[in-house]
Amino acid sequence: MHGLVFNFVQNLKLRWKMLVVVLPLVVLPIFVVGGVIGYISYQQAYRGITQASKADLDHMARFTLDLLDAHHKQFQVYKEDKRQAVRNELRTLTDLAYSLVESHHHQYLSGEVSLSRARSEASRALKQVSIGQSGYIFAMTSKGELTAHPAREGDNIYNEQDQDGRYFIRTMCQAALRAAPGQTLFIIYPWRNEMLGDQASRQKLAAYRYFPEWDWIIAATGYLEETYEDLAFERRSFAELKQKIQSKKVGHTGYIYCMDSAGTLHIHPEDEGRNIVERTDFTGNLFIREMIRSKNGWIRYPWRGADDPLPRMKIVRYLYFKPWDWIVAVGSYEDEFFEEAKLIKTRILGSLFVITFFVGAVAILMVFVAAQVLTNPIHHMIEVIRRVKQGRLDAKMEVDSQDELGELAATFNRMTEIMKRNQEMEASLSQQGKMASLGVLSSGVAHEINNPLGVILGYAAYLEGKLDPDDPKFKYVHEIKRESKRCKKIVQDLLNYARTPKPALEETDLNQLLDQIVDFAANHTDMHQVRVHKDFAAQLPPVRLDGDQIRQVAINLILNAGAAMPDGGELVVGTALAADGFVELRFADTGCGIPPEYQEKIFEPFFTTRPRGTGLGLAITRQIIELHHGEIRIDSVPGRGTCVLVRLPVGEDTAQEDEAP
């Protein structure tokens, strides 16, 4: 291990070696001292925040308990007052009904009305009185026969039972007969009125008095929830209580919740009304059962919330509220309690890193300043050597000192000059060798190809003489003859490439020539998936050129474009008349383009990027254009396509110059 470290340091550059030695001596003491101070500070903050946080949870739980107790006591006092007021109200209504019946009885005694009329009028008056939403006044005999009732008048209800199976009518009749004169009695019984659509029984209160003269028991009734049990008021009060409890924040995500001993949640931000007695923590522990069993205490358990990627420890303080058999719980994640401690730790570490960074930066700066004086000349030499390695032999070392580095730089510069001269000589010899090889190759090709081409031309001429010009086959034989001549011309051009053959100039309609070439080249196998568009300028003047040579140029460029689009694409062949007296031929494709490093070499003889190419096509093309005193330019973007622009002169002076011997 020691050897590996030593070798690693030994292979570093000079300035980095100085850094490896100096930087640890500066940074390590800062880290050690800062780490010890930060650890002690964090531990003290952790203890203090833990105690304060547990005290906050306990205070919040007891505060909630006080809220529940105050609500309970306040509402009990309200219900007792309301109960007494309602009993008095029912007593008053019963007394009024009693007085009404007694008044009709006096009318009977005075002879104003008959007994049946008096009873009928009294019954009708009693039925017109309503109490609350569904309460009413009724009258019955001591045998249970209803003499006044909104719906069941005439029925005998002596054996009527309430929802608990108690014969409450019998109880009322027996108690009324035993009551002292003028005494008002009360009874509460569970009742479900199907006519009102009750799905469950409700508690009903009845106040009644006995009128012995008619053997009537006069009663005023009403449901408790419509009287002193004001459910709407109770709901509003409880909703206000829940809002007070739920508005208390415990950390960032903590909250207060209340459940009964059966595990049903009565106050909770999300699961109110749900029974959670079987709920488990992340480890499977039934922590809710444990809270219900002990009723008071602390509990810690791992919990994973819906938005938590991993479980976090939760701490809960819970207390028992006996009047409602509730357990009040206040919980929060522990890591939220320790955010202040973490903030202190973060600040300590941040300060430590800032100080270390600042001191380290100063140390690095000083090391680099010291190393610069020693290493800059060496770096300059290395950079020059790299450029020479890349082939740039014109790069020179510039060291003004008279020491060993200066002598090394001068020797290196002399060496690069010698290498440059040798490279130029090699390039010249290589080009001469290529030209010699081309001559040998051309002679062999001309000898091997001219003989079969002569046979093809002979047969084609023979067939052409035998066929009528209107015969459809005449066109194909004529094409064979013409293209065979062009092949023979191409072989001759290859043979004469080193001798720079002179073009045979004739005035030519360039648009017509290109139209024939495009139609011919479109049938080539490389062009099957390429869409060729013609964009010829109208009224283009005739151009003095060698038709066969320009045909060779156009076919070369079109087939090159087709080879650059193996998966299909578009090729635009166009002509235009430039303002400077030149005719322009444009070949624009949507192929793969030419890499920048190849764009300077594509016109060199024998340079090709194709596996089966000869590298002569573009070289011959440029030579033909130059023999016509024209120009050829290539603009290519890799991945987007290539545009080749050929410019040919139209002037008379050029024509005369071309015709000179």
PEBELMO-V858066 format. One record per residue. N is the residue number from 1. RES is the residue in one letter. SS is DSSP state (a for helix, b for strand, c for the rest). OMEGA is omega in degrees with one decimal (NA if undefined). Layout:
BEGIN
<<N | RES | SS | OMEGA> <N | RES | SS | OMEGA>>
END
This chain:
BEGIN
<<1 | M | c | 179.1> <2 | H | a | 179.5> <3 | G | a | 178.7> <4 | L | a | 179.3> <5 | V | a | -179.6> <6 | F | a | 179.7> <7 | N | a | 178.7> <8 | F | a | -179.9> <9 | V | a | -177.9> <10 | Q | a | -177.9> <11 | N | c | 179.2> <12 | L | c | 174.7> <13 | K | c | -171.5> <14 | L | a | -177.1> <15 | R | a | 178.0> <16 | W | a | 174.2> <17 | K | a | 177.9> <18 | M | a | 177.6> <19 | L | a | -179.3> <20 | V | a | -178.8> <21 | V | a | -171.1> <22 | V | a | -171.3> <23 | L | a | 178.2> <24 | P | a | -179.8> <25 | L | a | -179.4> <26 | V | a | -170.5> <27 | V | a | -174.6> <28 | L | a | 177.7> <29 | P | a | 178.6> <30 | I | a | 179.9> <31 | F | a | -177.3> <32 | V | a | -178.1> <33 | V | a | 179.7> <34 | G | a | 179.3> <35 | G | a | 179.1> <36 | V | a | 179.9> <37 | I | a | -179.7> <38 | G | a | -179.8> <39 | Y | a | 179.6> <40 | I | a | -179.7> <41 | S | a | -179.3> <42 | Y | a | 179.5> <43 | Q | a | 178.9> <44 | Q | a | 178.8> <45 | A | a | 179.7> <46 | Y | a | -179.4> <47 | R | a | -178.0> <48 | G | a | -178.5> <49 | I | a | 177.5> <50 | T | a | 179.4> <51 | Q | a | -179.4> <52 | A | a | -178.4> <53 | S | a | 177.4> <54 | K | a | 176.4> <55 | A | a | 177.8> <56 | D | a | 178.2> <57 | L | a | 179.2> <58 | D | a | 179.0> <59 | H | a | -179.7> <60 | M | a | 178.6> <61 | A | a | -180.0> <62 | R | a | 176.7> <63 | F | a | 177.7> <64 | T | a | 177.8> <65 | L | a | 177.9> <66 | D | a | 177.6> <67 | L | a | 179.2> <68 | L | a | -179.0> <69 | D | a | 179.5> <70 | A | a | 178.7> <71 | H | a | -178.9> <72 | H | a | -177.7> <73 | K | a | -178.4> <74 | Q | a | -177.9> <75 | F | a | 176.5> <76 | Q | a | 177.7> <77 | V | a | 179.9> <78 | Y | a | -178.6> <79 | K | a | 178.5> <80 | E | a | 178.0> <81 | D | a | -179.8> <82 | K | a | 179.5> <83 | R | a | -179.2> <84 | Q | a | 179.7> <85 | A | a | -179.9> <86 | V | a | 177.0> <87 | R | a | 178.1> <88 | N | a | 180.0> <89 | E | a | 177.8> <90 | L | a | 176.8> <91 | R | a | -179.1> <92 | T | a | 178.6> <93 | L | a | 177.4> <94 | T | a | 178.9> <95 | D | a | 178.8> <96 | L | a | 177.7> <97 | A | a | 177.8> <98 | Y | a | -179.9> <99 | S | a | 179.0> <100 | L | a | 178.5> <101 | V | a | -179.7> <102 | E | a | 178.8> <103 | S | a | 177.8> <104 | H | a | 177.0> <105 | H | a | 178.9> <106 | H | a | 176.8> <107 | Q | a | 177.1> <108 | Y | a | -178.2> <109 | L | a | -179.7> <110 | S | c | 177.5> <111 | G | c | -178.6> <112 | E | c | 179.8> <113 | V | c | 175.9> <114 | S | c | -179.0> <115 | L | a | -179.3> <116 | S | a | 178.4> <117 | R | a | 179.3> <118 | A | a | -180.0> <119 | R | a | -179.9> <120 | S | a | 179.7> <121 | E | a | 179.1> <122 | A | a | 179.2> <123 | S | a | -179.2> <124 | R | a | 179.9> <125 | A | a | -179.1> <126 | L | a | -176.8> <127 | K | a | -179.3> <128 | Q | c | -178.2> <129 | V | c | 175.2> <130 | S | b | -177.6> <131 | I | b | -179.4> <132 | G | c | -176.7> <133 | Q | c | -176.0> <134 | S | c | 179.3> <135 | G | b | -177.8> <136 | Y | b | 175.8> <137 | I | b | 176.2> <138 | F | b | 178.2> <139 | A | b | 178.6> <140 | M | b | 177.3> <141 | T | b | 178.7> <142 | S | c | 175.8> <143 | K | c | 176.4> <144 | G | c | 179.6> <145 | E | b | -177.2> <146 | L | b | 178.2> <147 | T | b | 176.1> <148 | A | b | -178.2> <149 | H | c | -176.5> <150 | P | c | -173.2> <151 | A | c | -170.4> <152 | R | c | -178.1> <153 | E | c | -178.7> <154 | G | c | 178.4> <155 | D | c | 173.8> <156 | N | b | -175.3> <157 | I | c | -175.3> <158 | Y | c | -178.3> <159 | N | c | 178.8> <160 | E | c | 179.1> <161 | Q | c | 173.3> <162 | D | c | -175.8> <163 | Q | c | 176.8> <164 | D | c | -179.9> <165 | G | c | -178.9> <166 | R | c | 177.0> <167 | Y | c | -172.4> <168 | F | a | 178.4> <169 | I | a | 175.9> <170 | R | a | -179.1> <171 | T | a | 179.4> <172 | M | a | -178.5> <173 | C | a | -178.9> <174 | Q | a | 179.9> <175 | A | a | 180.0> <176 | A | a | 179.8> <177 | L | a | -179.1> <178 | R | a | -173.4> <179 | A | c | 176.3> <180 | A | c | 179.1> <181 | P | c | 179.1> <182 | G | c | -178.4> <183 | Q | c | 175.6> <184 | T | c | -178.8> <185 | L | b | -179.9> <186 | F | b | 175.7> <187 | I | b | 176.1> <188 | I | b | -178.0> <189 | Y | b | 176.7> <190 | P | b | -175.9> <191 | W | b | 175.6> <192 | R | c | -177.5> <193 | N | c | -178.4> <194 | E | a | -179.7> <195 | M | a | 177.9> <196 | L | a | 178.8> <197 | G | c | -180.0> <198 | D | c | 175.3> <199 | Q | c | 179.3> <200 | A | c | -178.8> <201 | S | c | 175.8> <202 | R | b | -179.9> <203 | Q | b | -178.3> <204 | K | b | -179.5> <205 | L | b | 178.4> <206 | A | b | 171.8> <207 | A | b | -174.1> <208 | Y | b | 176.2> <209 | R | b | -178.5> <210 | Y | b | 175.1> <211 | F | b | -171.2> <212 | P | c | -176.2> <213 | E | c | 178.1> <214 | W | c | -174.2> <215 | D | c | 178.7> <216 | W | b | 169.0> <217 | I | b | -175.4> <218 | I | b | -174.1> <219 | A | b | 171.8> <220 | A | b | -173.4> <221 | T | b | 175.2> <222 | G | b | 178.2> <223 | Y | b | -177.7> <224 | L | a | -177.6> <225 | E | a | 176.2> <226 | E | a | -177.7> <227 | T | c | -176.3> <228 | Y | c | 174.1> <229 | E | c | -178.9> <230 | D | c | -175.1> <231 | L | a | 179.6> <232 | A | a | 178.4> <233 | F | a | -180.0> <234 | E | a | 178.6> <235 | R | a | 179.3> <236 | R | a | -179.9> <237 | S | a | -179.4> <238 | F | a | 177.1> <239 | A | a | 176.8> <240 | E | a | 177.9> <241 | L | a | 179.3> <242 | K | a | -179.5> <243 | Q | a | 177.7> <244 | K | a | -177.2> <245 | I | a | -176.7> <246 | Q | a | 179.0> <247 | S | c | 178.2> <248 | K | c | -178.7> <249 | K | c | 177.7> <250 | V | b | -175.6> <251 | G | c | -179.4> <252 | H | c | -174.6> <253 | T | c | -179.8> <254 | G | b | -178.4> <255 | Y | b | 177.7> <256 | I | b | 174.3> <257 | Y | b | -178.0> <258 | C | b | 177.5> <259 | M | b | 177.5> <260 | D | b | -176.3> <261 | S | c | 175.9> <262 | A | c | 179.0> <263 | G | c | 178.8> <264 | T | b | -178.8> <265 | L | b | 177.0> <266 | H | b | 174.4> <267 | I | b | -179.5> <268 | H | c | -178.2> <269 | P | c | -172.9> <270 | E | c | -170.0> <271 | D | c | -177.9> <272 | E | c | -178.7> <273 | G | c | -178.6> <274 | R | c | 176.1> <275 | N | b | -174.0> <276 | I | c | -175.3> <277 | V | c | -179.4> <278 | E | c | -177.9> <279 | R | c | -179.5> <280 | T | c | 175.1> <281 | D | c | -174.9> <282 | F | c | 179.9> <283 | T | c | 180.0> <284 | G | c | -179.7> <285 | N | c | 178.7> <286 | L | c | -173.3> <287 | F | a | 178.2> <288 | I | a | 176.6> <289 | R | a | 179.0> <290 | E | a | 177.6> <291 | M | a | 179.3> <292 | I | a | -178.2> <293 | R | a | -176.6> <294 | S | a | 175.3> <295 | K | c | 178.4> <296 | N | c | 174.3> <297 | G | b | 177.9> <298 | W | b | 176.4> <299 | I | b | 175.8> <300 | R | b | -179.8> <301 | Y | b | 176.9> <302 | P | b | -177.7> <303 | W | b | 178.6> <304 | R | c | 178.6> <305 | G | c | -177.5> <306 | A | c | -177.4> <307 | D | c | -177.1> <308 | D | c | 176.4> <309 | P | c | -179.3> <310 | L | c | 178.0> <311 | P | c | 177.2> <312 | R | b | -179.9> <313 | M | b | 179.2> <314 | K | b | 178.5> <315 | I | b | -174.6> <316 | V | b | 170.8> <317 | R | b | -177.6> <318 | Y | b | -178.7> <319 | L | b | -176.5> <320 | Y | b | 175.3> <321 | F | b | -170.3> <322 | K | a | -176.0> <323 | P | a | -179.3> <324 | W | a | -176.1> <325 | D | c | -178.3> <326 | W | b | 170.3> <327 | I | b | -179.8> <328 | V | b | -176.1> <329 | A | b | 176.2> <330 | V | b | -176.2> <331 | G | b | 176.8> <332 | S | b | 175.9> <333 | Y | b | -179.1> <334 | E | a | -176.2> <335 | D | a | 175.7> <336 | E | a | 175.2> <337 | F | a | -171.5> <338 | F | c | -179.9> <339 | E | a | 178.2> <340 | E | a | 178.1> <341 | A | a | 177.8> <342 | K | a | 178.3> <343 | L | a | 176.7> <344 | I | a | 179.6> <345 | K | a | 179.8> <346 | T | a | 179.7> <347 | R | a | 178.5> <348 | I | a | 180.0> <349 | L | a | 178.3> <350 | G | a | 178.4> <351 | S | a | -180.0> <352 | L | a | -179.6> <353 | F | a | 179.0> <354 | V | a | 179.6> <355 | I | a | -179.8> <356 | T | a | -179.9> <357 | F | a | -178.2> <358 | F | a | -179.6> <359 | V | a | 179.1> <360 | G | a | 179.2> <361 | A | a | 178.1> <362 | V | a | -179.7> <363 | A | a | 179.2> <364 | I | a | 179.2> <365 | L | a | -179.9> <366 | M | a | 179.3> <367 | V | a | -178.7> <368 | F | a | 176.8> <369 | V | a | 179.7> <370 | A | a | -177.7> <371 | A | a | -177.1> <372 | Q | a | -179.1> <373 | V | a | -175.9> <374 | L | a | -168.7> <375 | T | a | -176.7> <376 | N | a | 177.6> <377 | P | a | -179.5> <378 | I | a | 179.2> <379 | H | a | 177.9> <380 | H | a | 178.6> <381 | M | a | -179.3> <382 | I | a | -180.0> <383 | E | a | 178.2> <384 | V | a | 179.3> <385 | I | a | 178.4> <386 | R | a | 179.0> <387 | R | a | 177.3> <388 | V | a | 178.4> <389 | K | a | 177.5> <390 | Q | c | 177.7> <391 | G | c | -179.9> <392 | R | c | -174.8> <393 | L | c | 178.1> <394 | D | c | 179.3> <395 | A | c | -177.9> <396 | K | c | 174.3> <397 | M | c | -179.9> <398 | E | c | 176.8> <399 | V | c | -174.5> <400 | D | c | -176.7> <401 | S | c | 179.5> <402 | Q | c | -177.5> <403 | D | c | -177.4> <404 | E | a | 179.1> <405 | L | a | 177.7> <406 | G | a | 178.4> <407 | E | a | 178.6> <408 | L | a | -179.5> <409 | A | a | -179.7> <410 | A | a | 178.7> <411 | T | a | -179.8> <412 | F | a | 179.3> <413 | N | a | 177.4> <414 | R | a | -179.7> <415 | M | a | -179.6> <416 | T | a | 177.1> <417 | E | a | 178.6> <418 | I | a | 179.7> <419 | M | a | -179.5> <420 | K | a | 178.3> <421 | R | a | 179.7> <422 | N | a | -179.9> <423 | Q | a | 178.3> <424 | E | a | 178.0> <425 | M | a | 179.7> <426 | E | a | 179.8> <427 | A | a | 179.4> <428 | S | a | 179.3> <429 | L | a | 179.8> <430 | S | a | 179.9> <431 | Q | a | 178.1> <432 | Q | a | 178.2> <433 | G | a | 178.0> <434 | K | a | -179.2> <435 | M | a | 177.8> <436 | A | a | 178.5> <437 | S | a | 179.3> <438 | L | a | 178.8> <439 | G | a | 179.1> <440 | V | a | -179.9> <441 | L | a | -178.3> <442 | S | a | 179.6> <443 | S | a | 179.7> <444 | G | a | -179.2> <445 | V | a | -179.5> <446 | A | a | -178.4> <447 | H | a | -174.7> <448 | E | a | -173.7> <449 | I | a | -174.9> <450 | N | a | -178.9> <451 | N | a | 177.9> <452 | P | a | 177.7> <453 | L | a | 177.7> <454 | G | a | 178.4> <455 | V | a | -179.6> <456 | I | a | -179.5> <457 | L | a | -179.3> <458 | G | a | 179.4> <459 | Y | a | 179.8> <460 | A | a | 178.7> <461 | A | a | 179.0> <462 | Y | a | -179.8> <463 | L | a | -179.0> <464 | E | a | 178.7> <465 | G | a | -178.5> <466 | K | a | -174.0> <467 | L | c | 175.2> <468 | D | c | -179.8> <469 | P | c | 179.4> <470 | D | c | 178.8> <471 | D | c | 179.6> <472 | P | a | -178.6> <473 | K | a | -179.0> <474 | F | a | -179.0> <475 | K | a | -178.6> <476 | Y | a | 178.9> <477 | V | a | 178.9> <478 | H | a | 178.4> <479 | E | a | 178.7> <480 | I | a | -178.9> <481 | K | a | -176.9> <482 | R | a | -178.3> <483 | E | a | 175.8> <484 | S | a | 175.5> <485 | K | a | -178.6> <486 | R | a | 176.4> <487 | C | a | 179.1> <488 | K | a | 178.4> <489 | K | a | 179.2> <490 | I | a | 178.2> <491 | V | a | 178.9> <492 | Q | a | 177.7> <493 | D | a | 177.2> <494 | L | a | -179.9> <495 | L | a | -176.3> <496 | N | c | -176.3> <497 | Y | a | -178.3> <498 | A | a | -178.2> <499 | R | a | 177.6> <500 | T | c | -179.0> <501 | P | c | -177.9> <502 | K | c | -178.6> <503 | P | c | 173.8> <504 | A | c | -171.2> <505 | L | c | 174.0> <506 | E | b | 175.4> <507 | E | b | -171.5> <508 | T | b | 171.5> <509 | D | c | -173.7> <510 | L | a | 179.7> <511 | N | a | -179.7> <512 | Q | a | 179.2> <513 | L | a | -179.2> <514 | L | a | 178.8> <515 | D | a | 177.6> <516 | Q | a | -176.9> <517 | I | a | -178.7> <518 | V | a | 179.8> <519 | D | a | 179.2> <520 | F | a | -175.3> <521 | A | a | -178.2> <522 | A | c | -179.8> <523 | N | c | 179.3> <524 | H | c | -177.5> <525 | T | a | 179.6> <526 | D | a | -173.7> <527 | M | a | -173.9> <528 | H | c | -177.6> <529 | Q | c | -177.0> <530 | V | b | 175.4> <531 | R | b | -176.3> <532 | V | b | 177.7> <533 | H | b | 178.5> <534 | K | b | 179.7> <535 | D | b | -174.6> <536 | F | c | 178.0> <537 | A | c | 178.9> <538 | A | c | 176.5> <539 | Q | c | 176.7> <540 | L | c | -178.0> <541 | P | c | 176.7> <542 | P | c | -177.7> <543 | V | b | 176.7> <544 | R | b | -177.5> <545 | L | b | 174.7> <546 | D | c | -173.6> <547 | G | a | -178.5> <548 | D | a | -178.9> <549 | Q | a | 179.6> <550 | I | a | 175.4> <551 | R | a | 178.0> <552 | Q | a | 178.1> <553 | V | a | -176.1> <554 | A | a | -179.4> <555 | I | a | 177.2> <556 | N | a | -175.7> <557 | L | a | 179.4> <558 | I | a | -179.5> <559 | L | a | 174.0> <560 | N | a | 178.6> <561 | A | a | 179.0> <562 | G | a | 178.5> <563 | A | a | 179.0> <564 | A | c | -179.7> <565 | M | c | -177.4> <566 | P | c | -179.7> <567 | D | c | 179.6> <568 | G | c | 179.8> <569 | G | b | -178.6> <570 | E | b | 176.6> <571 | L | b | 177.8> <572 | V | b | 176.2> <573 | V | b | -175.1> <574 | G | b | 175.9> <575 | T | b | 178.2> <576 | A | b | 177.0> <577 | L | b | -178.2> <578 | A | c | -177.3> <579 | A | c | -176.5> <580 | D | c | 176.0> <581 | G | c | 178.3> <582 | F | b | 169.8> <583 | V | b | -175.3> <584 | E | b | 173.1> <585 | L | b | -175.6> <586 | R | b | 177.5> <587 | F | b | -174.6> <588 | A | b | 179.9> <589 | D | b | 177.8> <590 | T | c | -175.7> <591 | G | c | -173.2> <592 | C | c | 179.9> <593 | G | c | -178.2> <594 | I | c | 178.0> <595 | P | c | -177.7> <596 | P | a | -176.7> <597 | E | a | 179.9> <598 | Y | a | -171.3> <599 | Q | c | 178.8> <600 | E | c | -173.7> <601 | K | c | -170.0> <602 | I | c | 180.0> <603 | F | c | 179.5> <604 | E | c | 177.8> <605 | P | c | 175.6> <606 | F | c | 174.4> <607 | F | c | -179.9> <608 | T | c | 175.4> <609 | T | c | 179.6> <610 | R | c | -178.7> <611 | P | c | -175.6> <612 | R | c | -179.6> <613 | G | c | 178.6> <614 | T | c | -179.0> <615 | G | c | -178.7> <616 | L | c | -173.0> <617 | G | a | -178.3> <618 | L | a | 176.8> <619 | A | a | 177.8> <620 | I | a | 179.7> <621 | T | a | -179.9> <622 | R | a | -179.9> <623 | Q | a | 179.1> <624 | I | a | -179.3> <625 | I | a | 180.0> <626 | E | a | 176.8> <627 | L | a | 175.7> <628 | H | c | -178.3> <629 | H | c | 179.8> <630 | G | c | -178.6> <631 | E | b | 173.8> <632 | I | b | -178.9> <633 | R | b | 179.1> <634 | I | b | 175.5> <635 | D | b | -174.1> <636 | S | b | 175.3> <637 | V | b | -179.2> <638 | P | c | 179.2> <639 | G | c | -177.2> <640 | R | c | 176.9> <641 | G | b | -176.0> <642 | T | b | 175.3> <643 | C | b | 178.4> <644 | V | b | -179.0> <645 | L | b | 177.8> <646 | V | b | -179.1> <647 | R | b | -179.7> <648 | L | b | -179.2> <649 | P | b | 179.7> <650 | V | c | -170.6> <651 | G | c | 179.4> <652 | E | a | -177.6> <653 | D | a | -178.8> <654 | T | a | -180.0> <655 | A | a | 179.6> <656 | Q | a | -179.4> <657 | E | a | -178.3> <658 | D | a | -178.7> <659 | E | a | -179.8> <660 | A | c | -179.0> <661 | P | c | NA>>
END
